[in-house]
Amino acid sequence: MDLGAGNQKLRKYIPDNCDYVPVDCTDKLANTFVVDFNDEFRLPEGKFDVIVSLGFVEYLVDLDDFMDKLSTHSDGTFFLFTYAYFKDNPGKGKFKKLNKLRTFDEVQEKFSNYLEDLRPILHLKKAALFSGTLTSKRTNKPTLTKSLNDSLPLPKFRDYLFTRR
Ligand SMILES: C[S@@+](CC[C@H](N)C(=O)[O-])C[C@H]1O[C@@H](n2cnc3c(N)ncnc32)[C@H](O)[C@@H]1O
């Protein structure tokens, strides 16, 4: 399940033998499950192996309420998400980017409430990619492990990430 799927860029990376379920507040592409999470919490039926959120949670007005509901609803599900922690242009439309958390540590602290095994996969200057397992237990214990930064020459890797092909 891809939350805030937008134009479903992720779909092409999903193997044919996996179902891909896009969720967004606008039906930019067919088959999108449409819901505005600032108005209500509703998800497609079924149990998902992985929930992905890329460039989406920064838009939520009440991130705690959303994560509380998501982690309770999908307790035990693997969650992969990005967060961009800088002040950004919020955009002009109805759905504004808020980026309320401004540092890597703030993001880590916030999401530790809702995820076990919170792991920064990649930690860049202004954004990070994390994984973890959604949990309804509120232990708030960060369980951070090493990220790719510890094992890769980051400047080179960052150039690679931001190079358009
Ligand atoms: C920056 S785009 C990311 C799109 C896609 N995940 C990607 O990586 O290319 C953010 C997406 O979140 C969706 N979105 C923003 N606010 C939302 C809300 N309140 N409820 C549901 N979707 C929302 C937007 O419509 C948009 O498609």
PDBQT file of the ligand as one rigid body, heavy atoms in Angstrom, charges set to zero:
ROOT
HETATM    1  C1  LIG A 201       5.004  15.112  -2.877  1.00  0.00    +0.000 C 
HETATM    2  S1  LIG A 201       3.681  14.098  -3.398  1.00  0.00    +0.000 S 
HETATM    3  C2  LIG A 201       4.454  12.495  -3.292  1.00  0.00    +0.000 C 
HETATM    4  C3  LIG A 201       3.941  11.561  -4.349  1.00  0.00    +0.000 C 
HETATM    5  C4  LIG A 201       4.639  10.189  -4.416  1.00  0.00    +0.000 C 
HETATM    6  N1  LIG A 201       4.607   9.507  -3.154  1.00  0.00    +0.000 N 
HETATM    7  C5  LIG A 201       6.047  10.329  -4.901  1.00  0.00    +0.000 C 
HETATM    8  O1  LIG A 201       6.977   9.985  -4.147  1.00  0.00    +0.000 OA
HETATM    9  O2  LIG A 201       6.259  10.751  -6.045  1.00  0.00    +0.000 OA
HETATM   10  C6  LIG A 201       2.568  14.089  -1.978  1.00  0.00    +0.000 C 
HETATM   11  C7  LIG A 201       1.270  13.368  -2.222  1.00  0.00    +0.000 C 
HETATM   12  O3  LIG A 201       0.513  13.357  -1.001  1.00  0.00    +0.000 OA
HETATM   13  C8  LIG A 201      -0.855  13.585  -1.309  1.00  0.00    +0.000 C 
HETATM   14  N2  LIG A 201      -1.520  14.167  -0.124  1.00  0.00    +0.000 N 
HETATM   15  C9  LIG A 201      -1.262  15.387   0.424  1.00  0.00    +0.000 A 
HETATM   16  N3  LIG A 201      -2.089  15.617   1.468  1.00  0.00    +0.000 NA
HETATM   17  C10 LIG A 201      -2.865  14.509   1.580  1.00  0.00    +0.000 A 
HETATM   18  C11 LIG A 201      -3.937  14.166   2.458  1.00  0.00    +0.000 A 
HETATM   19  N4  LIG A 201      -4.367  15.010   3.395  1.00  0.00    +0.000 N 
HETATM   20  N5  LIG A 201      -4.547  12.959   2.319  1.00  0.00    +0.000 NA
HETATM   21  C12 LIG A 201      -4.139  12.114   1.335  1.00  0.00    +0.000 A 
HETATM   22  N6  LIG A 201      -3.137  12.380   0.453  1.00  0.00    +0.000 NA
HETATM   23  C13 LIG A 201      -2.508  13.576   0.571  1.00  0.00    +0.000 A 
HETATM   24  C14 LIG A 201      -0.804  14.568  -2.488  1.00  0.00    +0.000 C 
HETATM   25  O4  LIG A 201      -1.994  14.547  -3.264  1.00  0.00    +0.000 OA
HETATM   26  C15 LIG A 201       0.399  14.068  -3.275  1.00  0.00    +0.000 C 
HETATM   27  O5  LIG A 201       0.045  13.154  -4.290  1.00  0.00    +0.000 OA
ENDROOT
TORSDOF 0
